[in-house]
Amino acid sequence: MAEKVQIRLYPDGRIEAETLGMQGEKCTDVIALLEQLLNAEVVKTNLKPEYHEIAEVKSKTRQPLKWEE
């Protein structure tokens, strides 16, 4: 699943944001960015099971440079 943020705006001015497809602290980092952009403050947080998962780290094997051999 692609990483997304679903935002709901309510007539009373309340904003709800939900991260989708993110694991670990990345979701809270995205919400903190939204707080800054919207000049808003998180009032309530519901952490989903994905928050407690370890984000998959993708790495590439680096080939040594010729002068490192």
PyMOL Python script that loads the backbone (N, CA, C, O; Angstrom):
from pymol import cmd

cmd.read_pdbstr("""\
ATOM      1  N   MET A   1       0.839  -1.175   0.000  1.00  0.00           N
ATOM      2  CA  MET A   1       0.000   0.000   0.000  1.00  0.00           C
ATOM      3  C   MET A   1       0.891   1.249   0.000  1.00  0.00           C
ATOM      4  O   MET A   1       1.893   1.316   0.713  1.00  0.00           O
ATOM      5  N   ALA A   2       0.512   2.206  -0.795  1.00  0.00           N
ATOM      6  CA  ALA A   2       1.248   3.465  -0.850  1.00  0.00           C
ATOM      7  C   ALA A   2       1.009   4.254   0.434  1.00  0.00           C
ATOM      8  O   ALA A   2      -0.042   4.130   1.064  1.00  0.00           O
ATOM      9  N   GLU A   3       1.978   5.050   0.809  1.00  0.00           N
ATOM     10  CA  GLU A   3       1.841   5.889   1.998  1.00  0.00           C
ATOM     11  C   GLU A   3       0.924   7.062   1.678  1.00  0.00           C
ATOM     12  O   GLU A   3       1.114   7.766   0.686  1.00  0.00           O
ATOM     13  N   LYS A   4      -0.078   7.260   2.539  1.00  0.00           N
ATOM     14  CA  LYS A   4      -1.056   8.330   2.334  1.00  0.00           C
ATOM     15  C   LYS A   4      -1.439   8.940   3.674  1.00  0.00           C
ATOM     16  O   LYS A   4      -1.244   8.338   4.730  1.00  0.00           O
ATOM     17  N   VAL A   5      -1.987  10.145   3.611  1.00  0.00           N
ATOM     18  CA  VAL A   5      -2.581  10.780   4.777  1.00  0.00           C
ATOM     19  C   VAL A   5      -4.007  11.131   4.390  1.00  0.00           C
ATOM     20  O   VAL A   5      -4.242  11.838   3.410  1.00  0.00           O
ATOM     21  N   GLN A   6      -4.953  10.631   5.166  1.00  0.00           N
ATOM     22  CA  GLN A   6      -6.363  10.914   4.922  1.00  0.00           C
ATOM     23  C   GLN A   6      -6.776  11.995   5.904  1.00  0.00           C
ATOM     24  O   GLN A   6      -6.625  11.833   7.115  1.00  0.00           O
ATOM     25  N   ILE A   7      -7.297  13.098   5.382  1.00  0.00           N
ATOM     26  CA  ILE A   7      -7.667  14.241   6.219  1.00  0.00           C
ATOM     27  C   ILE A   7      -9.167  14.481   6.106  1.00  0.00           C
ATOM     28  O   ILE A   7      -9.724  14.513   5.009  1.00  0.00           O
ATOM     29  N   ARG A   8      -9.809  14.650   7.254  1.00  0.00           N
ATOM     30  CA  ARG A   8     -11.242  14.957   7.300  1.00  0.00           C
ATOM     31  C   ARG A   8     -11.413  16.327   7.959  1.00  0.00           C
ATOM     32  O   ARG A   8     -10.875  16.580   9.036  1.00  0.00           O
ATOM     33  N   LEU A   9     -12.164  17.197   7.302  1.00  0.00           N
ATOM     34  CA  LEU A   9     -12.452  18.534   7.830  1.00  0.00           C
ATOM     35  C   LEU A   9     -13.920  18.582   8.230  1.00  0.00           C
ATOM     36  O   LEU A   9     -14.788  18.175   7.459  1.00  0.00           O
ATOM     37  N   TYR A  10     -14.200  19.078   9.432  1.00  0.00           N
ATOM     38  CA  TYR A  10     -15.560  19.121   9.941  1.00  0.00           C
ATOM     39  C   TYR A  10     -16.049  20.558  10.043  1.00  0.00           C
ATOM     40  O   TYR A  10     -15.240  21.472  10.204  1.00  0.00           O
ATOM     41  N   PRO A  11     -17.365  20.776   9.951  1.00  0.00           N
ATOM     42  CA  PRO A  11     -17.920  22.141  10.011  1.00  0.00           C
ATOM     43  C   PRO A  11     -17.546  22.902  11.285  1.00  0.00           C
ATOM     44  O   PRO A  11     -17.480  24.131  11.271  1.00  0.00           O
ATOM     45  N   ASP A  12     -17.302  22.186  12.383  1.00  0.00           N
ATOM     46  CA  ASP A  12     -16.956  22.858  13.643  1.00  0.00           C
ATOM     47  C   ASP A  12     -15.480  23.258  13.702  1.00  0.00           C
ATOM     48  O   ASP A  12     -15.019  23.774  14.720  1.00  0.00           O
ATOM     49  N   GLY A  13     -14.732  23.022  12.608  1.00  0.00           N
ATOM     50  CA  GLY A  13     -13.317  23.397  12.556  1.00  0.00           C
ATOM     51  C   GLY A  13     -12.370  22.284  12.947  1.00  0.00           C
ATOM     52  O   GLY A  13     -11.152  22.429  12.835  1.00  0.00           O
ATOM     53  N   ARG A  14     -12.917  21.185  13.401  1.00  0.00           N
ATOM     54  CA  ARG A  14     -12.091  20.036  13.804  1.00  0.00           C
ATOM     55  C   ARG A  14     -11.490  19.386  12.564  1.00  0.00           C
ATOM     56  O   ARG A  14     -12.129  19.307  11.516  1.00  0.00           O
ATOM     57  N   ILE A  15     -10.265  18.929  12.700  1.00  0.00           N
ATOM     58  CA  ILE A  15      -9.553  18.250  11.623  1.00  0.00           C
ATOM     59  C   ILE A  15      -9.107  16.894  12.140  1.00  0.00           C
ATOM     60  O   ILE A  15      -8.514  16.799  13.214  1.00  0.00           O
ATOM     61  N   GLU A  16      -9.389  15.848  11.381  1.00  0.00           N
ATOM     62  CA  GLU A  16      -8.890  14.517  11.713  1.00  0.00           C
ATOM     63  C   GLU A  16      -7.939  14.088  10.611  1.00  0.00           C
ATOM     64  O   GLU A  16      -8.224  14.261   9.426  1.00  0.00           O
ATOM     65  N   ALA A  17      -6.816  13.531  11.010  1.00  0.00           N
ATOM     66  CA  ALA A  17      -5.833  13.037  10.043  1.00  0.00           C
ATOM     67  C   ALA A  17      -5.478  11.603  10.406  1.00  0.00           C
ATOM     68  O   ALA A  17      -5.273  11.277  11.576  1.00  0.00           O
ATOM     69  N   GLU A  18      -5.409  10.760   9.398  1.00  0.00           N
ATOM     70  CA  GLU A  18      -5.051   9.353   9.603  1.00  0.00           C
ATOM     71  C   GLU A  18      -3.975   8.985   8.591  1.00  0.00           C
ATOM     72  O   GLU A  18      -4.121   9.239   7.395  1.00  0.00           O
ATOM     73  N   THR A  19      -2.906   8.393   9.074  1.00  0.00           N
ATOM     74  CA  THR A  19      -1.853   7.941   8.171  1.00  0.00           C
ATOM     75  C   THR A  19      -2.160   6.512   7.735  1.00  0.00           C
ATOM     76  O   THR A  19      -2.633   5.695   8.525  1.00  0.00           O
ATOM     77  N   LEU A  20      -1.886   6.230   6.489  1.00  0.00           N
ATOM     78  CA  LEU A  20      -2.142   4.911   5.923  1.00  0.00           C
ATOM     79  C   LEU A  20      -0.879   4.409   5.251  1.00  0.00           C
ATOM     80  O   LEU A  20      -0.215   5.159   4.536  1.00  0.00           O
ATOM     81  N   GLY A  21      -0.544   3.158   5.472  1.00  0.00           N
ATOM     82  CA  GLY A  21       0.611   2.551   4.826  1.00  0.00           C
ATOM     83  C   GLY A  21       1.948   2.933   5.431  1.00  0.00           C
ATOM     84  O   GLY A  21       2.986   2.749   4.794  1.00  0.00           O
ATOM     85  N   MET A  22       1.948   3.461   6.647  1.00  0.00           N
ATOM     86  CA  MET A  22       3.193   3.860   7.309  1.00  0.00           C
ATOM     87  C   MET A  22       3.394   3.018   8.561  1.00  0.00           C
ATOM     88  O   MET A  22       2.431   2.598   9.202  1.00  0.00           O
ATOM     89  N   GLN A  23       4.646   2.779   8.898  1.00  0.00           N
ATOM     90  CA  GLN A  23       4.973   2.007  10.089  1.00  0.00           C
ATOM     91  C   GLN A  23       5.874   2.821  11.000  1.00  0.00           C
ATOM     92  O   GLN A  23       6.569   3.738  10.562  1.00  0.00           O
ATOM     93  N   GLY A  24       5.847   2.468  12.268  1.00  0.00           N
ATOM     94  CA  GLY A  24       6.746   3.099  13.226  1.00  0.00           C
ATOM     95  C   GLY A  24       6.434   4.572  13.429  1.00  0.00           C
ATOM     96  O   GLY A  24       5.302   5.017  13.238  1.00  0.00           O
ATOM     97  N   GLU A  25       7.448   5.311  13.815  1.00  0.00           N
ATOM     98  CA  GLU A  25       7.280   6.718  14.161  1.00  0.00           C
ATOM     99  C   GLU A  25       7.064   7.630  12.964  1.00  0.00           C
ATOM    100  O   GLU A  25       6.797   8.820  13.134  1.00  0.00           O
ATOM    101  N   LYS A  26       7.175   7.094  11.766  1.00  0.00           N
ATOM    102  CA  LYS A  26       6.977   7.932  10.583  1.00  0.00           C
ATOM    103  C   LYS A  26       5.595   8.575  10.599  1.00  0.00           C
ATOM    104  O   LYS A  26       5.435   9.725  10.191  1.00  0.00           O
ATOM    105  N   CYS A  27       4.593   7.826  11.076  1.00  0.00           N
ATOM    106  CA  CYS A  27       3.237   8.373  11.098  1.00  0.00           C
ATOM    107  C   CYS A  27       3.145   9.590  12.014  1.00  0.00           C
ATOM    108  O   CYS A  27       2.497  10.575  11.660  1.00  0.00           O
ATOM    109  N   THR A  28       3.777   9.541  13.176  1.00  0.00           N
ATOM    110  CA  THR A  28       3.726  10.691  14.086  1.00  0.00           C
ATOM    111  C   THR A  28       4.565  11.855  13.556  1.00  0.00           C
ATOM    112  O   THR A  28       4.258  13.016  13.826  1.00  0.00           O
ATOM    113  N   ASP A  29       5.618  11.548  12.807  1.00  0.00           N
ATOM    114  CA  ASP A  29       6.410  12.609  12.177  1.00  0.00           C
ATOM    115  C   ASP A  29       5.568  13.362  11.148  1.00  0.00           C
ATOM    116  O   ASP A  29       5.648  14.587  11.050  1.00  0.00           O
ATOM    117  N   VAL A  30       4.771  12.633  10.391  1.00  0.00           N
ATOM    118  CA  VAL A  30       3.912  13.247   9.370  1.00  0.00           C
ATOM    119  C   VAL A  30       2.842  14.107  10.042  1.00  0.00           C
ATOM    120  O   VAL A  30       2.546  15.210   9.582  1.00  0.00           O
ATOM    121  N   ILE A  31       2.269  13.604  11.118  1.00  0.00           N
ATOM    122  CA  ILE A  31       1.246  14.379  11.829  1.00  0.00           C
ATOM    123  C   ILE A  31       1.855  15.650  12.431  1.00  0.00           C
ATOM    124  O   ILE A  31       1.212  16.699  12.428  1.00  0.00           O
ATOM    125  N   ALA A  32       3.068  15.570  12.939  1.00  0.00           N
ATOM    126  CA  ALA A  32       3.746  16.760  13.476  1.00  0.00           C
ATOM    127  C   ALA A  32       3.953  17.798  12.369  1.00  0.00           C
ATOM    128  O   ALA A  32       3.812  18.998  12.605  1.00  0.00           O
ATOM    129  N   LEU A  33       4.283  17.337  11.176  1.00  0.00           N
ATOM    130  CA  LEU A  33       4.436  18.258  10.045  1.00  0.00           C
ATOM    131  C   LEU A  33       3.097  18.920   9.717  1.00  0.00           C
ATOM    132  O   LEU A  33       3.044  20.119   9.444  1.00  0.00           O
ATOM    133  N   LEU A  34       2.032  18.148   9.744  1.00  0.00           N
ATOM    134  CA  LEU A  34       0.705  18.728   9.503  1.00  0.00           C
ATOM    135  C   LEU A  34       0.358  19.774  10.555  1.00  0.00           C
ATOM    136  O   LEU A  34      -0.237  20.804  10.236  1.00  0.00           O
ATOM    137  N   GLU A  35       0.725  19.515  11.802  1.00  0.00           N
ATOM    138  CA  GLU A  35       0.492  20.502  12.865  1.00  0.00           C
ATOM    139  C   GLU A  35       1.146  21.833  12.517  1.00  0.00           C
ATOM    140  O   GLU A  35       0.543  22.894  12.677  1.00  0.00           O
ATOM    141  N   GLN A  36       2.378  21.766  12.041  1.00  0.00           N
ATOM    142  CA  GLN A  36       3.104  22.994  11.680  1.00  0.00           C
ATOM    143  C   GLN A  36       2.454  23.680  10.491  1.00  0.00           C
ATOM    144  O   GLN A  36       2.250  24.894  10.505  1.00  0.00           O
ATOM    145  N   LEU A  37       2.128  22.906   9.460  1.00  0.00           N
ATOM    146  CA  LEU A  37       1.555  23.495   8.250  1.00  0.00           C
ATOM    147  C   LEU A  37       0.184  24.118   8.490  1.00  0.00           C
ATOM    148  O   LEU A  37      -0.148  25.146   7.899  1.00  0.00           O
ATOM    149  N   LEU A  38      -0.609  23.495   9.356  1.00  0.00           N
ATOM    150  CA  LEU A  38      -1.965  23.956   9.600  1.00  0.00           C
ATOM    151  C   LEU A  38      -2.078  24.869  10.822  1.00  0.00           C
ATOM    152  O   LEU A  38      -3.164  25.341  11.159  1.00  0.00           O
ATOM    153  N   ASN A  39      -0.939  25.111  11.480  1.00  0.00           N
ATOM    154  CA  ASN A  39      -0.950  25.886  12.720  1.00  0.00           C
ATOM    155  C   ASN A  39      -2.002  25.302  13.670  1.00  0.00           C
ATOM    156  O   ASN A  39      -2.846  26.015  14.212  1.00  0.00           O
ATOM    157  N   ALA A  40      -1.918  23.992  13.848  1.00  0.00           N
ATOM    158  CA  ALA A  40      -2.893  23.252  14.649  1.00  0.00           C
ATOM    159  C   ALA A  40      -2.183  22.522  15.775  1.00  0.00           C
ATOM    160  O   ALA A  40      -0.954  22.521  15.853  1.00  0.00           O
ATOM    161  N   GLU A  41      -2.969  21.900  16.646  1.00  0.00           N
ATOM    162  CA  GLU A  41      -2.420  21.149  17.767  1.00  0.00           C
ATOM    163  C   GLU A  41      -3.177  19.828  17.895  1.00  0.00           C
ATOM    164  O   GLU A  41      -4.407  19.799  17.862  1.00  0.00           O
ATOM    165  N   VAL A  42      -2.429  18.744  18.042  1.00  0.00           N
ATOM    166  CA  VAL A  42      -3.052  17.436  18.235  1.00  0.00           C
ATOM    167  C   VAL A  42      -3.708  17.417  19.607  1.00  0.00           C
ATOM    168  O   VAL A  42      -3.077  17.736  20.614  1.00  0.00           O
ATOM    169  N   VAL A  43      -4.983  17.039  19.634  1.00  0.00           N
ATOM    170  CA  VAL A  43      -5.723  16.972  20.883  1.00  0.00           C
ATOM    171  C   VAL A  43      -5.824  15.529  21.350  1.00  0.00           C
ATOM    172  O   VAL A  43      -5.765  15.251  22.548  1.00  0.00           O
ATOM    173  N   LYS A  44      -5.975  14.623  20.414  1.00  0.00           N
ATOM    174  CA  LYS A  44      -6.133  13.217  20.751  1.00  0.00           C
ATOM    175  C   LYS A  44      -5.398  12.382  19.713  1.00  0.00           C
ATOM    176  O   LYS A  44      -5.453  12.674  18.518  1.00  0.00           O
ATOM    177  N   THR A  45      -4.710  11.341  20.173  1.00  0.00           N
ATOM    178  CA  THR A  45      -3.976  10.449  19.277  1.00  0.00           C
ATOM    179  C   THR A  45      -4.429   9.019  19.517  1.00  0.00           C
ATOM    180  O   THR A  45      -4.501   8.561  20.657  1.00  0.00           O
ATOM    181  N   ASN A  46      -4.729   8.329  18.448  1.00  0.00           N
ATOM    182  CA  ASN A  46      -5.036   6.896  18.496  1.00  0.00           C
ATOM    183  C   ASN A  46      -3.974   6.189  17.669  1.00  0.00           C
ATOM    184  O   ASN A  46      -3.981   6.272  16.441  1.00  0.00           O
ATOM    185  N   LEU A  47      -3.071   5.501  18.332  1.00  0.00           N
ATOM    186  CA  LEU A  47      -2.006   4.798  17.624  1.00  0.00           C
ATOM    187  C   LEU A  47      -2.523   3.445  17.149  1.00  0.00           C
ATOM    188  O   LEU A  47      -3.081   2.668  17.925  1.00  0.00           O
ATOM    189  N   LYS A  48      -2.328   3.183  15.872  1.00  0.00           N
ATOM    190  CA  LYS A  48      -2.747   1.918  15.293  1.00  0.00           C
ATOM    191  C   LYS A  48      -1.637   0.885  15.487  1.00  0.00           C
ATOM    192  O   LYS A  48      -0.512   1.255  15.821  1.00  0.00           O
ATOM    193  N   PRO A  49      -1.928  -0.389  15.288  1.00  0.00           N
ATOM    194  CA  PRO A  49      -0.909  -1.433  15.449  1.00  0.00           C
ATOM    195  C   PRO A  49       0.334  -1.188  14.589  1.00  0.00           C
ATOM    196  O   PRO A  49       1.436  -1.578  14.976  1.00  0.00           O
ATOM    197  N   GLU A  50       0.170  -0.550  13.435  1.00  0.00           N
ATOM    198  CA  GLU A  50       1.298  -0.287  12.547  1.00  0.00           C
ATOM    199  C   GLU A  50       2.354   0.589  13.219  1.00  0.00           C
ATOM    200  O   GLU A  50       3.536   0.505  12.884  1.00  0.00           O
ATOM    201  N   TYR A  51       1.934   1.429  14.164  1.00  0.00           N
ATOM    202  CA  TYR A  51       2.881   2.303  14.858  1.00  0.00           C
ATOM    203  C   TYR A  51       3.928   1.474  15.607  1.00  0.00           C
ATOM    204  O   TYR A  51       5.089   1.870  15.710  1.00  0.00           O
ATOM    205  N   HIS A  52       3.508   0.337  16.120  1.00  0.00           N
ATOM    206  CA  HIS A  52       4.393  -0.501  16.925  1.00  0.00           C
ATOM    207  C   HIS A  52       5.232  -1.462  16.087  1.00  0.00           C
ATOM    208  O   HIS A  52       6.048  -2.210  16.627  1.00  0.00           O
ATOM    209  N   GLU A  53       5.034  -1.444  14.772  1.00  0.00           N
ATOM    210  CA  GLU A  53       5.838  -2.279  13.890  1.00  0.00           C
ATOM    211  C   GLU A  53       7.134  -1.560  13.555  1.00  0.00           C
ATOM    212  O   GLU A  53       7.198  -0.331  13.569  1.00  0.00           O
ATOM    213  N   ILE A  54       8.138  -2.318  13.261  1.00  0.00           N
ATOM    214  CA  ILE A  54       9.414  -1.740  12.848  1.00  0.00           C
ATOM    215  C   ILE A  54       9.335  -1.466  11.357  1.00  0.00           C
ATOM    216  O   ILE A  54       9.004  -2.348  10.564  1.00  0.00           O
ATOM    217  N   ALA A  55       9.640  -0.243  10.992  1.00  0.00           N
ATOM    218  CA  ALA A  55       9.608   0.125   9.578  1.00  0.00           C
ATOM    219  C   ALA A  55      10.671  -0.658   8.823  1.00  0.00           C
ATOM    220  O   ALA A  55      11.794  -0.826   9.298  1.00  0.00           O
ATOM    221  N   GLU A  56      10.304  -1.126   7.656  1.00  0.00           N
ATOM    222  CA  GLU A  56      11.238  -1.887   6.821  1.00  0.00           C
ATOM    223  C   GLU A  56      12.315  -0.961   6.290  1.00  0.00           C
ATOM    224  O   GLU A  56      12.019   0.098   5.735  1.00  0.00           O
ATOM    225  N   VAL A  57      13.530  -1.352   6.457  1.00  0.00           N
ATOM    226  CA  VAL A  57      14.647  -0.550   5.980  1.00  0.00           C
ATOM    227  C   VAL A  57      15.183  -1.201   4.721  1.00  0.00           C
ATOM    228  O   VAL A  57      15.562  -2.372   4.721  1.00  0.00           O
ATOM    229  N   LYS A  58      15.208  -0.429   3.655  1.00  0.00           N
ATOM    230  CA  LYS A  58      15.734  -0.948   2.406  1.00  0.00           C
ATOM    231  C   LYS A  58      17.160  -0.447   2.251  1.00  0.00           C
ATOM    232  O   LYS A  58      17.430   0.747   2.380  1.00  0.00           O
ATOM    233  N   SER A  59      18.052  -1.359   1.976  1.00  0.00           N
ATOM    234  CA  SER A  59      19.436  -0.948   1.800  1.00  0.00           C
ATOM    235  C   SER A  59      20.005  -1.628   0.567  1.00  0.00           C
ATOM    236  O   SER A  59      19.532  -2.679   0.133  1.00  0.00           O
ATOM    237  N   LYS A  60      20.993  -1.023   0.038  1.00  0.00           N
ATOM    238  CA  LYS A  60      21.678  -1.578  -1.121  1.00  0.00           C
ATOM    239  C   LYS A  60      23.086  -1.947  -0.702  1.00  0.00           C
ATOM    240  O   LYS A  60      23.702  -1.261   0.114  1.00  0.00           O
ATOM    241  N   THR A  61      23.586  -3.015  -1.254  1.00  0.00           N
ATOM    242  CA  THR A  61      24.962  -3.399  -0.990  1.00  0.00           C
ATOM    243  C   THR A  61      25.852  -2.500  -1.823  1.00  0.00           C
ATOM    244  O   THR A  61      25.698  -2.399  -3.040  1.00  0.00           O
ATOM    245  N   ARG A  62      26.777  -1.857  -1.153  1.00  0.00           N
ATOM    246  CA  ARG A  62      27.666  -0.926  -1.838  1.00  0.00           C
ATOM    247  C   ARG A  62      28.865  -1.669  -2.375  1.00  0.00           C
ATOM    248  O   ARG A  62      29.504  -2.444  -1.664  1.00  0.00           O
ATOM    249  N   GLN A  63      29.156  -1.433  -3.600  1.00  0.00           N
ATOM    250  CA  GLN A  63      30.330  -2.026  -4.231  1.00  0.00           C
ATOM    251  C   GLN A  63      31.540  -1.169  -3.869  1.00  0.00           C
ATOM    252  O   GLN A  63      31.456   0.057  -3.944  1.00  0.00           O
ATOM    253  N   PRO A  64      32.648  -1.769  -3.484  1.00  0.00           N
ATOM    254  CA  PRO A  64      33.835  -0.962  -3.150  1.00  0.00           C
ATOM    255  C   PRO A  64      34.373  -0.256  -4.382  1.00  0.00           C
ATOM    256  O   PRO A  64      34.330  -0.780  -5.496  1.00  0.00           O
ATOM    257  N   LEU A  65      34.875   0.935  -4.154  1.00  0.00           N
ATOM    258  CA  LEU A  65      35.510   1.669  -5.246  1.00  0.00           C
ATOM    259  C   LEU A  65      36.855   1.036  -5.525  1.00  0.00           C
ATOM    260  O   LEU A  65      37.443   0.389  -4.658  1.00  0.00           O
ATOM    261  N   LYS A  66      37.332   1.223  -6.724  1.00  0.00           N
ATOM    262  CA  LYS A  66      38.600   0.587  -7.112  1.00  0.00           C
ATOM    263  C   LYS A  66      39.737   0.962  -6.170  1.00  0.00           C
ATOM    264  O   LYS A  66      40.568   0.111  -5.852  1.00  0.00           O
ATOM    265  N   TRP A  67      39.796   2.199  -5.719  1.00  0.00           N
ATOM    266  CA  TRP A  67      40.893   2.612  -4.859  1.00  0.00           C
ATOM    267  C   TRP A  67      40.742   2.101  -3.441  1.00  0.00           C
ATOM    268  O   TRP A  67      41.683   2.205  -2.654  1.00  0.00           O
ATOM    269  N   GLU A  68      39.544   1.531  -3.075  1.00  0.00           N
ATOM    270  CA  GLU A  68      39.346   0.959  -1.750  1.00  0.00           C
ATOM    271  C   GLU A  68      39.759  -0.501  -1.673  1.00  0.00           C
ATOM    272  O   GLU A  68      39.917  -1.039  -0.577  1.00  0.00           O
ATOM    273  N   GLU A  69      39.935  -1.142  -2.800  1.00  0.00           N
ATOM    274  CA  GLU A  69      40.226  -2.575  -2.814  1.00  0.00           C
ATOM    275  C   GLU A  69      41.615  -2.886  -2.305  1.00  0.00           C
ATOM    276  O   GLU A  69      42.008  -4.052  -2.256  1.00  0.00           O
TER     277      GLU A  69
END
""", "prot")
cmd.dss("prot")
cmd.show_as("cartoon", "prot")
cmd.util.cbc("prot")
cmd.orient("prot")
